[in-house]
């Protein structure tokens, strides 16, 4: 819809060029056309009407695009619990979803809109001016654009490499900033110093890569613009020399000269976007690459013969799970107890409820203004809410990973009793710290 209003807007802009050219022609006939003067003035005002709809529809498109990416993120990652074993993927994926995807999609939509506006503006106005002056002007622009595009094409690899490095350093910086709260607020000097040094280096790297990428784009755009201007200026000089005694043609040439200068500036912007297309494509590929996660084989992290059931002392066998009761997994650190829970969740999907030791899962009690409490108190509320889940959404298996970490003895005993009660109707599989 935005592009439709953009088309209307650019037709109005081109009509203003037509009206001013007609007005200039009338001056050579010793008369001033009031009609074309009024139409020219009206075209300058009327252009803002479609411009309003262009802006509002473009803004809608940005949010729709971000929502579509969010929906795609859900489609790709929903239920793939085994991916929780990859901290790097989690950091990259969440940073991309929260920030980089929005920035990239806004850049893509703005670029599409701007490129379309520039192309239509240049095309319509060059056609109008060439119709009044000389068709050779079209040849000048065509040759200039071909030469400039060829130059940019041969520079695309350098641009793409710089853009990819710029995006990666920006993602790395954003990921580090997500760790700021604990390191800054807690202010253990050792941890803060390490964190701050890394962040400062990340800022410096991101800044240098961004400046480098922008510099390469600007240099290529400037050189492309010079290449474009040469044939256009040559043709304009030819038309001037050919018609310098023709008052009507010279009047049109002089009247449209500001517009022609504006067209050259727009061509410069177009070449700039041409150099940016590779950059934008690299950014888009970057956020789409996140939606293609590699499969993680959890079995490589699990030492099955080292994991036992506390209640029976036997080696845990996921193929022989009871329908209800309590199964507490025990074993040395690093044998893969947490990965066993991830594997069970991945297998049973909606039939299993998985509560990690550290998470940002949404609970109803968190929507209340007064929901603060100790770690133990919040965990009790979470387990109570799990117990109250309506029957049609009830999971037959409830799994908790290292739920007793950072709990005092009193809260540990209280939660342990809650889990025993829950195990009377469902299967509870938990890993103790």
NULUMBA-809895 format. One record per residue (C-alpha): x, y, z; residue number from 1. Coordinates in nm, 3 decimals. Layout:
- X,Y,Z,NUM
...
This chain:
- 0.000,0.000,0.000,1
- 0.287,0.238,0.081,2
- 0.432,0.184,-0.267,3
- 0.098,0.275,-0.429,4
- 0.090,0.609,-0.248,5
- 0.459,0.653,-0.332,6
- 0.376,0.615,-0.702,7
- 0.106,0.883,-0.672,8
- 0.347,1.109,-0.485,9
- 0.617,1.082,-0.751,10
- 0.368,1.145,-1.033,11
- 0.273,1.469,-0.857,12
- 0.643,1.559,-0.817,13
- 0.703,1.496,-1.189,14
- 0.397,1.704,-1.275,15
- 0.551,2.001,-1.092,16
- 0.854,1.968,-1.323,17
- 0.617,1.964,-1.621,18
- 0.429,2.272,-1.499,19
- 0.744,2.476,-1.433,20
- 0.878,2.385,-1.777,21
- 0.551,2.495,-1.940,22
- 0.561,2.815,-1.736,23
- 0.918,2.883,-1.859,24
- 0.810,2.826,-2.219,25
- 0.526,3.075,-2.180,26
- 0.773,3.343,-2.074,27
- 0.944,3.325,-2.413,28
- 0.608,3.403,-2.574,29
- 0.581,3.728,-2.378,30
- 0.299,3.585,-2.166,31
- 0.279,3.421,-1.825,32
- 0.052,3.122,-1.801,33
- -0.151,3.171,-1.483,34
- -0.289,2.818,-1.522,35
- 0.055,2.653,-1.507,36
- 0.160,2.882,-1.223,37
- -0.143,2.775,-1.016,38
- -0.096,2.407,-1.105,39
- 0.272,2.426,-1.010,40
- 0.183,2.581,-0.672,41
- -0.088,2.318,-0.612,42
- 0.152,2.034,-0.697,43
- 0.393,2.157,-0.431,44
- 0.118,2.127,-0.168,45
- -0.067,1.819,-0.296,46
- 0.249,1.605,-0.269,47
- 0.216,1.599,0.111,48
- -0.116,1.411,0.103,49
- 0.021,1.081,-0.038,50
- 0.341,1.141,0.163,51
- 0.137,1.107,0.484,52
- -0.002,0.771,0.378,53
- 0.344,0.658,0.266,54
- 0.489,0.724,0.610,55
- 0.206,0.563,0.809,56
- 0.190,0.252,0.589,57
- 0.567,0.213,0.599,58
- 0.558,0.224,0.979,59
- 0.290,-0.047,0.982,60
- 0.503,-0.258,0.748,61
- 0.800,-0.239,0.988,62
- 0.600,-0.374,1.282,63
- 0.435,-0.638,1.063,64
- 0.777,-0.753,0.942,65
- 0.916,-0.774,1.296,66
- 0.608,-0.967,1.411,67
- 0.648,-1.204,1.115,68
- 1.010,-1.267,1.215,69
- 0.898,-1.326,1.573,70
- 0.636,-1.577,1.452,71
- 0.900,-1.750,1.237,72
- 1.130,-1.762,1.541,73
- 0.856,-1.939,1.737,74
- 0.791,-2.182,1.450,75
- 1.159,-2.274,1.419,76
- 1.252,-2.300,1.789,77
- 0.924,-2.409,1.950,78
- 0.980,-2.727,2.148,79
- 1.345,-2.770,2.048,80
- 1.452,-2.798,2.412,81
- 1.781,-2.962,2.322,82
- 1.903,-2.624,2.197,83
- 1.913,-2.500,2.558,84
- 2.245,-2.683,2.581,85
- 2.402,-2.421,2.352,86
- 2.472,-2.096,2.539,87
- 2.622,-1.932,2.229,88
- 2.312,-2.003,2.021,89
- 2.085,-1.872,2.296,90
- 2.283,-1.549,2.320,91
- 2.290,-1.496,1.943,92
- 1.927,-1.595,1.889,93
- 1.782,-1.378,2.167,94
- 1.996,-1.079,2.074,95
- 1.894,-1.114,1.710,96
- 1.524,-1.147,1.794,97
- 1.517,-0.858,2.041,98
- 1.733,-0.606,1.854,99
- 1.919,-0.700,1.540,100
- 1.612,-0.833,1.356,101
- 1.417,-0.513,1.421,102
- 1.712,-0.294,1.316,103
- 1.774,-0.501,1.002,104
- 1.409,-0.522,0.895,105
- 1.361,-0.148,0.946,106
- 1.672,-0.087,0.736,107
- 1.544,-0.320,0.461,108
- 1.198,-0.159,0.450,109
- 1.337,0.196,0.460,110
- 1.580,0.104,0.183,111
- 1.307,-0.049,-0.036,112
- 1.094,0.261,0.012,113
- 1.380,0.505,-0.048,114
- 1.513,0.320,-0.352,115
- 1.163,0.304,-0.502,116
- 1.114,0.677,-0.439,117
- 1.449,0.764,-0.594,118
- 1.399,0.543,-0.899,119
- 1.050,0.678,-0.968,120
- 1.159,1.037,-0.908,121
- 1.460,1.013,-1.138,122
- 1.270,0.817,-1.406,123
- 0.963,1.043,-1.422,124
- 1.156,1.372,-1.403,125
- 1.420,1.270,-1.657,126
- 1.143,1.168,-1.897,127
- 0.969,1.504,-1.853,128
- 1.289,1.707,-1.892,129
- 1.407,1.500,-2.189,130
- 1.068,1.547,-2.355,131
- 1.105,1.925,-2.332,132
- 1.478,1.943,-2.411,133
- 1.634,1.652,-2.597,134
- 1.598,1.274,-2.587,135
- 1.976,1.251,-2.579,136
- 1.954,1.336,-2.209,137
- 1.806,0.991,-2.150,138
- 2.113,0.837,-2.315,139
- 2.342,1.034,-2.084,140
- 2.168,0.908,-1.771,141
- 2.150,0.553,-1.908,142
- 2.523,0.539,-1.990,143
- 2.615,0.697,-1.658,144
- 2.401,0.454,-1.457,145
- 2.540,0.153,-1.648,146
- 2.903,0.259,-1.590,147
- 2.840,0.345,-1.224,148
- 2.655,0.017,-1.162,149
- 2.936,-0.180,-1.323,150
- 3.190,-0.011,-1.097,151
- 2.983,-0.087,-0.786,152
- 2.932,-0.447,-0.899,153
- 3.305,-0.512,-0.905,154
- 3.335,-0.368,-0.553,155
- 3.056,-0.579,-0.401,156
- 3.282,-0.837,-0.234,157
- 3.469,-0.573,-0.033,158
- 3.140,-0.416,0.074,159
- 2.988,-0.752,0.173,160
- 3.290,-0.851,0.383,161
- 3.294,-0.519,0.568,162
- 2.918,-0.539,0.632,163
- 2.938,-0.892,0.770,164
- 3.219,-0.798,1.007,165
- 3.026,-0.488,1.116,166
- 2.710,-0.688,1.195,167
- 2.899,-0.956,1.387,168
- 3.083,-0.703,1.604,169
- 2.751,-0.526,1.672,170
- 2.591,-0.855,1.779,171
- 2.887,-0.933,2.005,172
- 2.862,-0.592,2.170,173
- 2.487,-0.629,2.228,174
- 2.537,-0.973,2.381,175
- 2.793,-0.830,2.624,176
- 2.559,-0.544,2.721,177
- 2.294,-0.797,2.823,178
- 2.533,-0.898,3.105,179
- 2.562,-0.543,3.238,180
- 2.303,-0.558,3.516,181
- 2.469,-0.810,3.748,182
- 2.823,-0.688,3.685,183
- 2.740,-0.319,3.734,184
- 2.482,-0.339,4.013,185
- 2.657,-0.605,4.224,186
- 2.996,-0.437,4.167,187
- 3.243,-0.702,4.268,188
- 3.555,-0.516,4.163,189
- 3.718,-0.823,4.006,190
- 3.411,-0.918,3.798,191
- 3.328,-0.557,3.709,192
- 3.683,-0.485,3.591,193
- 3.685,-0.792,3.368,194
- 3.339,-0.709,3.231,195
- 3.413,-0.341,3.174,196
- 3.742,-0.416,2.993,197
- 3.565,-0.660,2.760,198
- 3.278,-0.416,2.695,199
- 3.516,-0.128,2.621,200
- 3.705,-0.346,2.373,201
- 3.375,-0.455,2.217,202
- 3.268,-0.091,2.181,203
- 3.600,-0.003,2.016,204
- 3.582,-0.299,1.779,205
- 3.219,-0.229,1.687,206
- 3.295,0.139,1.628,207
- 3.599,0.069,1.411,208
- 3.415,-0.191,1.202,209
- 3.112,0.036,1.163,210
- 3.327,0.333,1.056,211
- 3.521,0.111,0.817,212
- 3.203,-0.026,0.659,213
- 3.050,0.322,0.628,214
- 3.375,0.461,0.485,215
- 3.394,0.191,0.217,216
- 3.030,0.255,0.122,217
- 3.085,0.632,0.102,218
- 3.402,0.607,-0.108,219
- 3.237,0.369,-0.351,220
- 2.928,0.590,-0.372,221
- 3.137,0.901,-0.439,222
- 3.341,0.734,-0.712,223
- 3.023,0.591,-0.863,224
- 2.866,0.938,-0.861,225
- 3.163,1.089,-1.046,226
- 3.138,0.814,-1.307,227
- 2.764,0.885,-1.345,228
- 2.803,1.264,-1.369,229
- 3.052,1.263,-1.657,230
- 2.818,1.143,-1.937,231
- 2.521,1.340,-1.792,232
- 2.718,1.665,-1.782,233
- 2.859,1.594,-2.127,234
- 2.509,1.551,-2.273,235
- 2.381,1.861,-2.089,236
- 2.668,2.066,-2.232,237
- 2.588,1.926,-2.578,238
- 2.221,2.031,-2.544,239
- 2.325,2.377,-2.421,240
- 2.565,2.426,-2.714,241
- 2.309,2.298,-2.963,242
- 2.021,2.517,-2.846,243
- 2.187,2.828,-2.701,244
- 2.007,3.048,-2.955,245
- 1.668,2.881,-2.893,246
- 1.505,3.100,-2.627,247
- 1.228,2.851,-2.540,248
- 1.469,2.558,-2.493,249
- 1.713,2.770,-2.293,250
- 1.430,2.892,-2.070,251
- 1.326,2.533,-1.997,252
- 1.689,2.432,-1.941,253
- 1.745,2.713,-1.691,254
- 1.408,2.662,-1.518,255
- 1.468,2.288,-1.474,256
- 1.837,2.325,-1.382,257
- 1.768,2.308,-1.003,258
- 1.565,1.993,-1.064,259
- 1.849,1.841,-1.271,260
- 2.096,1.915,-0.992,261
- 1.850,1.751,-0.753,262
- 1.831,1.451,-0.989,263
- 2.208,1.413,-0.981,264
- 2.194,1.418,-0.601,265
- 1.926,1.151,-0.614,266
- 2.139,0.944,-0.849,267
- 2.419,0.976,-0.594,268
- 2.181,0.844,-0.330,269
- 2.078,0.562,-0.565,270
- 2.439,0.461,-0.616,271
- 2.482,0.475,-0.242,272
- 2.194,0.232,-0.207,273
- 2.342,0.021,-0.484,274
- 2.657,-0.012,-0.280,275
- 2.440,-0.083,0.025,276
- 2.234,-0.359,-0.136,277
- 2.509,-0.612,-0.068,278
- 2.540,-0.478,0.286,279
- 2.166,-0.501,0.347,280
- 2.152,-0.851,0.197,281
- 2.431,-0.959,0.430,282
- 2.240,-0.819,0.729,283
- 1.922,-0.995,0.616,284
- 2.108,-1.322,0.562,285
- 2.249,-1.284,0.913,286
- 1.910,-1.271,1.087,287
- 1.771,-1.547,0.863,288
- 2.071,-1.768,0.942,289
- 1.961,-1.767,1.306,290
- 1.641,-1.939,1.194,291
- 1.846,-2.235,1.069,292
- 1.989,-2.384,1.389,293
- 2.203,-2.696,1.374,294
- 2.088,-3.010,1.552,295
- 2.251,-3.088,1.888,296
- 2.306,-3.452,1.982,297
- 2.247,-3.458,2.358,298
- 2.364,-3.820,2.380,299
- 2.723,-3.703,2.334,300
- 2.693,-3.519,2.669,301
- 2.520,-3.800,2.860,302
- 2.706,-4.078,3.045,303
- 2.403,-4.298,3.096,304
- 2.573,-4.557,3.318,305
- 2.677,-4.283,3.562,306
- 2.323,-4.152,3.629,307
- 2.117,-4.329,3.892,308
- 1.774,-4.295,4.052,309
- 1.804,-4.184,4.415,310
- 1.489,-4.371,4.524,311
- 1.599,-4.713,4.387,312
- 1.975,-4.684,4.338,313
- 1.938,-4.824,3.987,314
- 2.075,-4.679,3.665,315
- 1.818,-4.444,3.515,316
- 1.632,-4.586,3.212,317
- 1.419,-4.331,3.023,318
- 1.240,-4.616,2.843,319
- 1.088,-4.743,3.169,320
- 0.934,-4.438,3.331,321
- 0.647,-4.489,3.579,322
- 0.318,-4.308,3.521,323
- 0.349,-4.124,3.851,324
- 0.583,-4.093,4.145,325
- 0.917,-3.930,4.219,326
- 1.236,-3.995,4.023,327
- 1.539,-3.801,4.149,328
- 1.849,-3.826,3.930,329
- 2.186,-3.837,4.102,330
- 2.539,-3.858,3.970,331
- 2.868,-3.671,3.957,332
- 2.891,-3.329,3.798,333
- 2.927,-3.342,3.421,334
- 2.762,-3.682,3.361,335
- 2.469,-3.518,3.179,336
- 2.181,-3.517,3.429,337
- 2.048,-3.184,3.297,338
- 2.082,-3.308,2.939,339
- 1.866,-3.609,3.031,340
- 1.587,-3.369,3.129,341
- 1.631,-3.177,2.803,342
- 1.612,-3.502,2.609,343
- 1.295,-3.608,2.791,344
- 1.133,-3.269,2.727,345
- 1.227,-3.288,2.360,346
- 1.074,-3.635,2.339,347
- 0.750,-3.577,2.530,348
- 0.698,-3.213,2.421,349
- 0.364,-3.085,2.562,350
- 0.321,-3.389,2.786,351
- 0.625,-3.280,2.987,352
- 0.667,-2.962,3.193,353
- 1.030,-2.853,3.230,354
- 1.146,-2.599,3.488,355
- 1.515,-2.502,3.454,356
- 1.724,-2.375,3.743,357
- 1.750,-2.033,3.578,358
- 1.482,-1.909,3.343,359
- 1.258,-1.625,3.226,360
- 0.939,-1.830,3.199,361
- 0.615,-1.636,3.243,362
- 0.390,-1.716,3.539,363
- 0.060,-1.562,3.642,364
- 0.195,-1.451,3.980,365
- 0.453,-1.235,3.803,366
- 0.175,-1.021,3.652,367
- 0.081,-0.904,4.002,368
- 0.250,-0.590,4.128,369
- 0.345,-0.767,4.450,370
- 0.526,-1.083,4.348,371
- 0.870,-1.027,4.490,372
- 1.019,-1.274,4.731,373
- 1.319,-1.496,4.790,374
- 1.426,-1.755,4.535,375
- 1.257,-2.022,4.745,376
- 0.932,-1.825,4.780,377
- 0.914,-1.765,4.406,378
- 0.984,-2.132,4.333,379
- 0.702,-2.232,4.571,380
- 0.464,-2.002,4.380,381
- 0.578,-2.155,4.052,382
- 0.517,-2.512,4.174,383
- 0.177,-2.411,4.314,384
- 0.087,-2.265,3.975,385
- 0.202,-2.585,3.802,386
- -0.027,-2.783,4.035,387
- -0.320,-2.557,3.945,388
- -0.277,-2.584,3.570,389
- -0.618,-2.677,3.427,390
- -0.669,-3.040,3.341,391
- -0.685,-3.002,2.962,392
- -0.340,-2.839,2.969,393
- -0.195,-3.068,3.233,394
- 0.147,-3.223,3.173,395
- 0.187,-3.586,3.281,396
- 0.558,-3.537,3.358,397
- 0.702,-3.249,3.562,398
- 1.080,-3.201,3.547,399
- 1.290,-2.967,3.761,400
- 1.659,-2.904,3.710,401
- 1.872,-2.826,4.018,402
- 1.576,-2.661,4.186,403
- 1.746,-2.663,4.529,404
- 2.041,-2.451,4.417,405
- 2.075,-2.139,4.637,406
- 1.792,-2.250,4.870,407
- 1.813,-2.270,5.249,408
- 1.720,-2.586,5.434,409
- 1.370,-2.466,5.530,410
- 1.265,-2.380,5.174,411
- 1.428,-2.697,5.042,412
- 1.216,-2.908,5.278,413
- 0.896,-2.717,5.195,414
- 0.947,-2.754,4.819,415
- 1.046,-3.118,4.862,416
- 0.707,-3.180,5.026,417
- 0.529,-2.997,4.744,418
- 0.703,-3.222,4.492,419
- 0.605,-3.532,4.688,420
- 0.242,-3.416,4.679,421
- 0.267,-3.344,4.306,422
- 0.416,-3.693,4.252,423
- 0.093,-3.850,4.379,424
- -0.086,-3.754,4.056,425
- 0.202,-3.703,3.813,426
- 0.553,-3.821,3.743,427
- 0.812,-3.583,3.890,428
- 1.167,-3.614,3.757,429
- 1.412,-3.382,3.928,430
- 1.783,-3.319,3.949,431
- 1.920,-3.208,4.285,432
- 2.210,-2.968,4.319,433
